[in-house]
Amino acid sequence: MDPYTWWHGFPWMWIFPFTFLIIAIVFLALLLRGGGPFWWSSRRDEPSRETPRQILDRRYASGEITKEQYEEMKRNLER
């Protein structure tokens, strides 16, 4: 029998496809759950959107608008 046939190294040949399979499963799991490497996870870095009422409250708290403006804008939002 020829010593260079693939049967000669058969006991160790299962390691390479098995390793590739494990890496592929881990990669797909990360991809499907939305994680993955840092360059894919931009959804986690996005700030949460403020509601109009939260914006109004923040502007009033920081002193950008007066109490009268705040009350008027709040009434307009509640309509």
C-alpha positions as CSV (number, residue, x, y, z in Angstrom):
1,M,0.0,0.0,0.0
2,D,1.2,3.5,-0.9
3,P,2.2,5.4,2.3
4,Y,1.1,8.7,0.8
5,T,-2.5,7.9,0.3
6,W,-5.1,9.7,2.5
7,W,-5.8,6.4,4.4
8,H,-2.4,6.7,5.9
9,G,-3.3,9.8,7.9
10,F,-7.0,8.9,8.5
11,P,-6.9,8.8,12.3
12,W,-6.2,12.6,12.4
13,M,-8.1,13.8,9.4
14,W,-11.4,14.3,11.4
15,I,-9.8,17.2,13.4
16,F,-9.8,19.7,10.5
17,P,-13.4,19.4,9.4
18,F,-14.5,19.2,13.1
19,T,-12.6,22.4,13.9
20,F,-14.0,24.2,10.9
21,L,-17.5,23.1,11.9
22,I,-17.1,24.4,15.4
23,I,-15.8,27.8,14.2
24,A,-18.7,28.1,11.7
25,I,-21.3,27.3,14.4
26,V,-19.8,29.9,16.8
27,F,-19.7,32.5,14.0
28,L,-23.3,31.9,12.9
29,A,-24.5,32.0,16.5
30,L,-22.8,35.4,17.0
31,L,-24.2,36.7,13.7
32,L,-27.7,35.5,14.4
33,R,-28.0,36.9,18.0
34,G,-26.8,40.3,16.8
35,G,-23.5,40.3,18.6
36,G,-20.3,39.7,16.7
37,P,-17.2,41.7,16.6
38,F,-17.2,45.3,17.7
39,W,-17.6,46.7,14.2
40,W,-21.0,44.9,13.8
41,S,-22.5,45.8,17.1
42,S,-23.5,49.4,16.3
43,R,-27.0,48.8,17.5
44,R,-25.8,48.7,21.1
45,D,-24.0,52.0,20.7
46,E,-27.0,54.0,19.4
47,P,-28.5,56.3,22.0
48,S,-32.1,55.7,22.8
49,R,-34.5,58.1,21.2
50,E,-36.0,60.7,23.4
51,T,-39.7,61.4,23.3
52,P,-40.8,64.9,22.5
53,R,-41.9,65.3,26.2
54,Q,-38.4,64.2,27.4
55,I,-36.8,66.7,25.1
56,L,-39.1,69.5,26.4
57,D,-38.4,68.5,30.0
58,R,-34.6,68.5,29.3
59,R,-34.7,71.9,27.6
60,Y,-36.7,73.4,30.5
61,A,-34.4,71.8,33.1
62,S,-31.3,73.2,31.3
63,G,-32.8,76.7,31.2
64,E,-33.2,76.9,27.4
65,I,-36.9,77.9,27.6
66,T,-38.9,79.8,30.2
67,K,-41.7,78.3,32.3
68,E,-44.4,80.0,30.1
69,Q,-42.8,78.5,27.0
70,Y,-42.6,75.1,28.7
71,E,-46.3,75.2,29.8
72,E,-47.4,76.2,26.3
73,M,-45.4,73.6,24.6
74,K,-46.5,70.9,27.0
75,R,-50.2,71.8,26.3
76,N,-49.5,71.6,22.6
77,L,-47.9,68.1,23.0
78,E,-50.9,66.9,25.1
79,R,-53.4,67.6,22.3
